[in-house]
Amino acid sequence: MLKIFNEFKEFALKGNMIDIAIGVIIGTAFNKVVDALVKNVFLPPLSFLTDGASFENSKIILRDAVVENGNTTITEIAISYGKFLEASIDFFIIALTVFMVVKVMNRLKNKAEDVEDKSVTTPKNIELLTKMTDLLEKQNEMLSDKKN
């Protein structure tokens, strides 16, 4: 039991748990934004183009419900493709947005790691690795000159 507690403590102190919590919180908020974007921005024009049809309730009825004396004796069987269509649009928007965010983050990361670019402060670890690489190259040149 103590081993599990120590592993959990190491996991939490490394920041992994904090990163996961932040990811979940941002993901939840992002989901609400995308849901509002799809339902309030993208679906109304699509509904207008389809003459007011609501995608959420769109379905293909395979068998109608049978109601006798106010009681349903046979339930309706239908393929509810509208919810699938809405979920597909949600997925497409989320995937496109995540792709764009990752693309921007990678561009910023590459710019920050470029030692030649003076417009962005290069992280210390990248600067040190660059200096070490330069010193090793000079050392290799000096050693190869001595051999010749």
C-alpha atoms as a printed R data frame, in Angstrom:
    type eleno elety resid chain resno       x      y       z
1   ATOM     1    CA   MET     A     1   0.000  0.000   0.000
2   ATOM     2    CA   LEU     A     2   2.883  2.354   0.816
3   ATOM     3    CA   LYS     A     3   4.424  1.692  -2.608
4   ATOM     4    CA   ILE     A     4   1.201  2.731  -4.359
5   ATOM     5    CA   PHE     A     5   0.997  5.880  -2.222
6   ATOM     6    CA   ASN     A     6   4.610  6.775  -3.076
7   ATOM     7    CA   GLU     A     7   3.968  6.205  -6.783
8   ATOM     8    CA   PHE     A     8   0.873  8.411  -6.622
9   ATOM     9    CA   LYS     A     9   2.798 11.105  -4.739
10  ATOM    10    CA   GLU     A    10   5.552 11.014  -7.383
11  ATOM    11    CA   PHE     A    11   2.934 11.190 -10.156
12  ATOM    12    CA   ALA     A    12   1.178 14.149  -8.524
13  ATOM    13    CA   LEU     A    13   4.377 16.050  -7.750
14  ATOM    14    CA   LYS     A    14   5.759 15.684 -11.269
15  ATOM    15    CA   GLY     A    15   2.865 17.774 -12.483
16  ATOM    16    CA   ASN     A    16   1.161 15.037 -14.491
17  ATOM    17    CA   MET     A    17  -1.960 15.162 -12.362
18  ATOM    18    CA   ILE     A    18  -2.136 18.945 -12.651
19  ATOM    19    CA   ASP     A    19  -1.697 18.709 -16.430
20  ATOM    20    CA   ILE     A    20  -4.485 16.137 -16.676
21  ATOM    21    CA   ALA     A    21  -6.811 18.243 -14.503
22  ATOM    22    CA   ILE     A    22  -6.129 21.354 -16.585
23  ATOM    23    CA   GLY     A    23  -6.735 19.348 -19.770
24  ATOM    24    CA   VAL     A    24 -10.059 18.038 -18.488
25  ATOM    25    CA   ILE     A    25 -11.229 21.493 -17.394
26  ATOM    26    CA   ILE     A    26 -10.214 23.133 -20.679
27  ATOM    27    CA   GLY     A    27 -11.704 20.213 -22.629
28  ATOM    28    CA   THR     A    28 -15.026 20.583 -20.839
29  ATOM    29    CA   ALA     A    29 -15.136 24.312 -21.498
30  ATOM    30    CA   PHE     A    30 -14.066 23.749 -25.108
31  ATOM    31    CA   ASN     A    31 -16.867 21.200 -25.537
32  ATOM    32    CA   LYS     A    32 -19.439 23.810 -24.466
33  ATOM    33    CA   VAL     A    33 -18.014 26.341 -26.929
34  ATOM    34    CA   VAL     A    34 -18.063 23.857 -29.804
35  ATOM    35    CA   ASP     A    35 -21.577 22.699 -28.902
36  ATOM    36    CA   ALA     A    36 -22.832 26.305 -28.958
37  ATOM    37    CA   LEU     A    37 -20.951 26.985 -32.186
38  ATOM    38    CA   VAL     A    38 -22.466 23.988 -33.939
39  ATOM    39    CA   LYS     A    39 -26.029 24.460 -32.675
40  ATOM    40    CA   ASN     A    40 -26.189 28.254 -32.981
41  ATOM    41    CA   VAL     A    41 -23.896 29.056 -35.913
42  ATOM    42    CA   PHE     A    42 -23.535 26.087 -38.272
43  ATOM    43    CA   LEU     A    43 -26.828 24.213 -37.978
44  ATOM    44    CA   PRO     A    44 -29.228 27.181 -38.545
45  ATOM    45    CA   PRO     A    45 -27.881 27.892 -42.069
46  ATOM    46    CA   LEU     A    46 -27.963 24.151 -42.840
47  ATOM    47    CA   SER     A    47 -31.518 24.021 -41.555
48  ATOM    48    CA   PHE     A    48 -32.388 27.035 -43.722
49  ATOM    49    CA   LEU     A    49 -30.907 25.322 -46.782
50  ATOM    50    CA   THR     A    50 -32.961 22.200 -46.070
51  ATOM    51    CA   ASP     A    51 -36.185 24.207 -45.762
52  ATOM    52    CA   GLY     A    52 -36.299 24.327 -41.972
53  ATOM    53    CA   ALA     A    53 -35.639 20.664 -41.303
54  ATOM    54    CA   SER     A    54 -34.142 20.057 -37.874
55  ATOM    55    CA   PHE     A    55 -31.141 17.725 -38.031
56  ATOM    56    CA   GLU     A    56 -31.499 16.661 -34.416
57  ATOM    57    CA   ASN     A    57 -34.904 15.061 -34.987
58  ATOM    58    CA   SER     A    58 -34.255 13.785 -38.517
59  ATOM    59    CA   LYS     A    59 -34.905 10.099 -38.888
60  ATOM    60    CA   ILE     A    60 -35.958  7.407 -41.313
61  ATOM    61    CA   ILE     A    61 -39.039  5.596 -40.006
62  ATOM    62    CA   LEU     A    62 -38.922  1.873 -40.664
63  ATOM    63    CA   ARG     A    63 -42.165  1.109 -38.850
64  ATOM    64    CA   ASP     A    64 -44.747  3.570 -37.531
65  ATOM    65    CA   ALA     A    65 -45.975  3.285 -33.986
66  ATOM    66    CA   VAL     A    66 -49.443  1.804 -33.528
67  ATOM    67    CA   VAL     A    67 -51.626  3.516 -30.932
68  ATOM    68    CA   GLU     A    68 -54.939  1.962 -29.868
69  ATOM    69    CA   ASN     A    69 -57.216  3.646 -27.321
70  ATOM    70    CA   GLY     A    70 -54.409  5.995 -26.258
71  ATOM    71    CA   ASN     A    71 -51.968  3.146 -25.567
72  ATOM    72    CA   THR     A    72 -48.982  2.397 -27.778
73  ATOM    73    CA   THR     A    73 -49.206 -1.252 -28.765
74  ATOM    74    CA   ILE     A    74 -46.309 -1.261 -31.232
75  ATOM    75    CA   THR     A    75 -43.431  1.172 -30.821
76  ATOM    76    CA   GLU     A    76 -41.896  3.100 -33.668
77  ATOM    77    CA   ILE     A    77 -38.701  1.774 -35.198
78  ATOM    78    CA   ALA     A    78 -36.565  4.450 -36.803
79  ATOM    79    CA   ILE     A    79 -32.984  5.259 -37.777
80  ATOM    80    CA   SER     A    80 -32.152  8.582 -36.110
81  ATOM    81    CA   TYR     A    81 -29.487  9.831 -38.507
82  ATOM    82    CA   GLY     A    82 -29.917 13.457 -37.409
83  ATOM    83    CA   LYS     A    83 -28.122 12.964 -34.093
84  ATOM    84    CA   PHE     A    84 -25.336 11.148 -35.924
85  ATOM    85    CA   LEU     A    85 -25.076 13.997 -38.437
86  ATOM    86    CA   GLU     A    86 -24.914 16.549 -35.608
87  ATOM    87    CA   ALA     A    87 -22.242 14.520 -33.784
88  ATOM    88    CA   SER     A    88 -20.259 14.242 -37.036
89  ATOM    89    CA   ILE     A    89 -20.356 18.017 -37.517
90  ATOM    90    CA   ASP     A    90 -19.268 18.467 -33.883
91  ATOM    91    CA   PHE     A    91 -16.376 16.053 -34.425
92  ATOM    92    CA   PHE     A    92 -15.283 17.786 -37.629
93  ATOM    93    CA   ILE     A    93 -15.267 21.204 -35.958
94  ATOM    94    CA   ILE     A    94 -13.398 19.885 -32.905
95  ATOM    95    CA   ALA     A    95 -10.839 18.072 -35.068
96  ATOM    96    CA   LEU     A    96 -10.279 21.138 -37.237
97  ATOM    97    CA   THR     A    97  -9.939 23.426 -34.207
98  ATOM    98    CA   VAL     A    98  -7.523 21.088 -32.409
99  ATOM    99    CA   PHE     A    99  -5.470 20.779 -35.602
100 ATOM   100    CA   MET     A   100  -5.226 24.555 -35.910
101 ATOM   101    CA   VAL     A   101  -4.287 24.999 -32.227
102 ATOM   102    CA   VAL     A   102  -1.592 22.302 -32.444
103 ATOM   103    CA   LYS     A   103  -0.271 23.836 -35.663
104 ATOM   104    CA   VAL     A   104   0.049 27.274 -34.021
105 ATOM   105    CA   MET     A   105   1.622 25.775 -30.879
106 ATOM   106    CA   ASN     A   106   4.177 23.851 -32.960
107 ATOM   107    CA   ARG     A   107   5.019 26.998 -34.929
108 ATOM   108    CA   LEU     A   108   5.551 28.944 -31.687
109 ATOM   109    CA   LYS     A   109   7.596 26.096 -30.200
110 ATOM   110    CA   ASN     A   110   9.817 25.847 -33.274
111 ATOM   111    CA   LYS     A   111  10.299 29.611 -33.269
112 ATOM   112    CA   ALA     A   112  11.236 29.573 -29.572
113 ATOM   113    CA   GLU     A   113  13.723 26.723 -30.105
114 ATOM   114    CA   ASP     A   114  15.413 28.466 -33.049
115 ATOM   115    CA   VAL     A   115  18.643 29.856 -31.625
116 ATOM   116    CA   GLU     A   116  19.179 32.060 -34.685
117 ATOM   117    CA   ASP     A   117  15.861 33.899 -34.170
118 ATOM   118    CA   LYS     A   118  16.477 36.773 -31.757
119 ATOM   119    CA   SER     A   119  12.851 38.017 -31.748
120 ATOM   120    CA   VAL     A   120  11.878 35.248 -29.308
121 ATOM   121    CA   THR     A   121  13.736 34.332 -26.134
122 ATOM   122    CA   THR     A   122  15.247 30.873 -26.555
123 ATOM   123    CA   PRO     A   123  14.791 28.575 -23.545
124 ATOM   124    CA   LYS     A   124  17.960 28.084 -21.485
125 ATOM   125    CA   ASN     A   125  18.105 24.327 -22.093
126 ATOM   126    CA   ILE     A   126  18.073 24.871 -25.871
127 ATOM   127    CA   GLU     A   127  20.794 27.535 -25.600
128 ATOM   128    CA   LEU     A   128  22.976 25.232 -23.497
129 ATOM   129    CA   LEU     A   129  22.485 22.298 -25.869
130 ATOM   130    CA   THR     A   130  23.388 24.529 -28.813
131 ATOM   131    CA   LYS     A   131  26.561 25.726 -27.084
132 ATOM   132    CA   MET     A   132  27.506 22.150 -26.220
133 ATOM   133    CA   THR     A   133  26.950 21.072 -29.814
134 ATOM   134    CA   ASP     A   134  29.097 23.952 -31.095
135 ATOM   135    CA   LEU     A   135  31.896 23.082 -28.644
136 ATOM   136    CA   LEU     A   136  31.790 19.406 -29.611
137 ATOM   137    CA   GLU     A   137  31.979 20.315 -33.300
138 ATOM   138    CA   LYS     A   138  35.002 22.565 -32.647
139 ATOM   139    CA   GLN     A   139  36.643 19.818 -30.586
140 ATOM   140    CA   ASN     A   140  36.066 17.281 -33.364
141 ATOM   141    CA   GLU     A   141  37.558 19.720 -35.909
142 ATOM   142    CA   MET     A   142  40.643 20.246 -33.721
143 ATOM   143    CA   LEU     A   143  41.098 16.506 -33.247
144 ATOM   144    CA   SER     A   144  40.723 15.791 -36.961
145 ATOM   145    CA   ASP     A   145  43.252 18.578 -37.778
146 ATOM   146    CA   LYS     A   146  45.796 16.986 -35.385
147 ATOM   147    CA   LYS     A   147  45.413 13.605 -37.109
148 ATOM   148    CA   ASN     A   148  46.094 15.109 -40.558
